[in-house]
């Protein structure tokens, strides 16, 4: 191998300016998406609907075929 040092390569200023401007472009896109989204009223959950785990017929059938019980 050569023991000679290679000359230092100067960074490209155009590349640096692009990297500095990239986050600003992302902010503009995110802001436009937020402004364009219409407001939707949240749908109230049905209080009679069960939440969490509850054993149904298809779950019982699975337990039988998997031989868990």
Residue frames as qw, qx, qy, qz and C-alpha x, y, z in Angstrom:
[[0.000, 0.887, 0.462, 0.000, 0.00, 0.00, 0.00],
 [0.341, 0.603, -0.038, 0.720, 1.05, 3.59, -0.52],
 [0.433, -0.464, -0.473, 0.611, 2.12, 5.60, 2.48],
 [0.095, 0.162, 0.161, 0.969, 1.33, 8.84, 0.65],
 [0.174, 0.480, 0.603, -0.613, -1.57, 10.85, 2.01],
 [0.226, 0.554, 0.639, 0.483, -4.40, 11.69, -0.35],
 [0.009, 0.195, -0.043, 0.980, -5.42, 15.32, -0.66],
 [0.174, 0.357, 0.691, -0.604, -8.38, 16.38, 1.47],
 [0.019, 0.434, 0.694, 0.574, -11.65, 16.49, -0.44],
 [0.157, 0.027, 0.260, -0.953, -13.77, 19.54, 0.25],
 [0.275, 0.438, 0.822, -0.239, -17.48, 18.93, 0.91],
 [0.084, 0.400, 0.575, 0.709, -19.96, 19.96, -1.74],
 [0.114, 0.112, 0.367, -0.917, -21.85, 23.06, -0.47],
 [0.537, -0.057, -0.389, -0.747, -24.91, 22.23, -2.61],
 [0.591, -0.181, -0.786, -0.011, -25.29, 18.92, -0.81],
 [0.233, -0.180, -0.623, 0.724, -25.10, 20.59, 2.58],
 [0.294, 0.048, 0.040, -0.954, -27.77, 23.14, 1.65],
 [0.615, -0.129, -0.607, -0.486, -30.06, 20.31, 0.52],
 [0.523, -0.206, -0.775, 0.287, -29.58, 18.49, 3.83],
 [0.048, -0.139, -0.423, 0.894, -30.35, 21.68, 5.73],
 [0.425, 0.051, -0.156, -0.890, -33.55, 22.31, 3.72],
 [0.402, -0.100, -0.879, -0.237, -34.90, 18.71, 3.81],
 [0.134, -0.359, -0.793, 0.473, -36.51, 18.97, 7.30],
 [0.218, 0.329, 0.120, -0.911, -38.27, 22.18, 6.26],
 [0.429, 0.081, -0.628, -0.644, -39.83, 20.41, 3.29],
 [0.329, -0.226, -0.913, 0.084, -41.08, 17.65, 5.58],
 [0.008, 0.367, 0.543, -0.755, -42.70, 20.24, 7.85],
 [0.343, 0.243, -0.220, -0.880, -44.47, 21.86, 4.91],
 [0.446, -0.045, -0.806, -0.387, -45.83, 18.51, 3.74],
 [0.251, -0.304, -0.843, 0.367, -47.01, 17.60, 7.25],
 [0.113, 0.342, 0.299, -0.884, -48.65, 21.00, 7.68],
 [0.409, 0.145, -0.447, -0.782, -50.47, 20.71, 4.36],
 [0.409, -0.158, -0.888, -0.138, -51.76, 17.24, 5.25],
 [0.133, -0.357, -0.704, 0.599, -53.05, 18.48, 8.59],
 [0.217, 0.323, 0.053, -0.920, -54.74, 21.50, 7.03],
 [0.424, 0.094, -0.618, -0.656, -56.39, 19.42, 4.30],
 [0.243, -0.192, -0.945, 0.105, -57.83, 16.79, 6.66],
 [0.421, -0.515, -0.241, -0.707, -61.49, 17.53, 7.51],
 [0.225, -0.259, 0.704, -0.622, -62.56, 17.34, 11.12],
 [0.587, -0.199, -0.714, -0.325, -64.55, 14.24, 11.91],
 [0.572, -0.520, 0.263, -0.577, -66.63, 13.97, 15.06],
 [0.021, 0.279, -0.946, 0.165, -65.52, 11.01, 17.20],
 [0.672, -0.212, -0.555, -0.443, -67.90, 8.08, 17.18],
 [0.499, -0.463, 0.502, -0.534, -69.17, 7.21, 20.65],
 [0.192, 0.144, -0.971, -0.006, -68.64, 3.59, 21.65],
 [0.669, -0.346, -0.437, -0.492, -71.73, 1.49, 22.20],
 [0.316, -0.505, 0.609, -0.524, -72.00, 1.03, 26.01],
 [0.908, -0.062, 0.228, -0.346, -73.79, -2.31, 25.56],
 [0.778, 0.478, -0.403, 0.052, -70.85, -3.73, 23.59],
 [0.860, -0.472, 0.067, 0.184, -68.62, -6.06, 25.59],
 [0.260, 0.853, -0.442, 0.100, -64.97, -5.12, 25.83],
 [0.299, -0.564, 0.760, -0.122, -61.96, -7.32, 26.37],
 [0.174, 0.162, -0.956, -0.175, -61.74, -11.08, 26.17],
 [0.702, 0.034, 0.398, -0.590, -64.93, -13.07, 25.98],
 [0.287, -0.107, 0.928, 0.211, -65.24, -16.68, 24.92],
 [0.629, 0.352, -0.086, -0.688, -67.33, -17.16, 21.81],
 [0.939, 0.148, 0.265, -0.159, -68.32, -20.25, 19.85],
 [0.734, 0.615, -0.248, 0.148, -65.47, -19.99, 17.36],
 [0.029, -0.692, 0.630, -0.351, -62.95, -19.61, 20.21],
 [0.755, -0.241, 0.529, -0.303, -64.35, -22.72, 21.94],
 [0.919, 0.389, 0.052, -0.041, -64.02, -24.61, 18.64],
 [0.413, 0.739, -0.470, 0.251, -60.40, -23.47, 18.37],
 [0.382, -0.557, 0.644, -0.359, -59.66, -24.67, 21.89],
 [0.905, 0.016, 0.370, -0.208, -61.14, -28.09, 21.03],
 [0.832, 0.535, -0.097, 0.110, -59.07, -28.45, 17.85],
 [0.252, 0.732, -0.511, 0.373, -55.89, -27.21, 19.56],
 [0.791, -0.254, -0.540, 0.135, -56.49, -29.57, 22.51],
 [0.061, 0.512, -0.394, 0.761, -55.97, -26.86, 25.12],
 [0.567, -0.314, 0.380, -0.660, -58.71, -28.16, 27.46]]
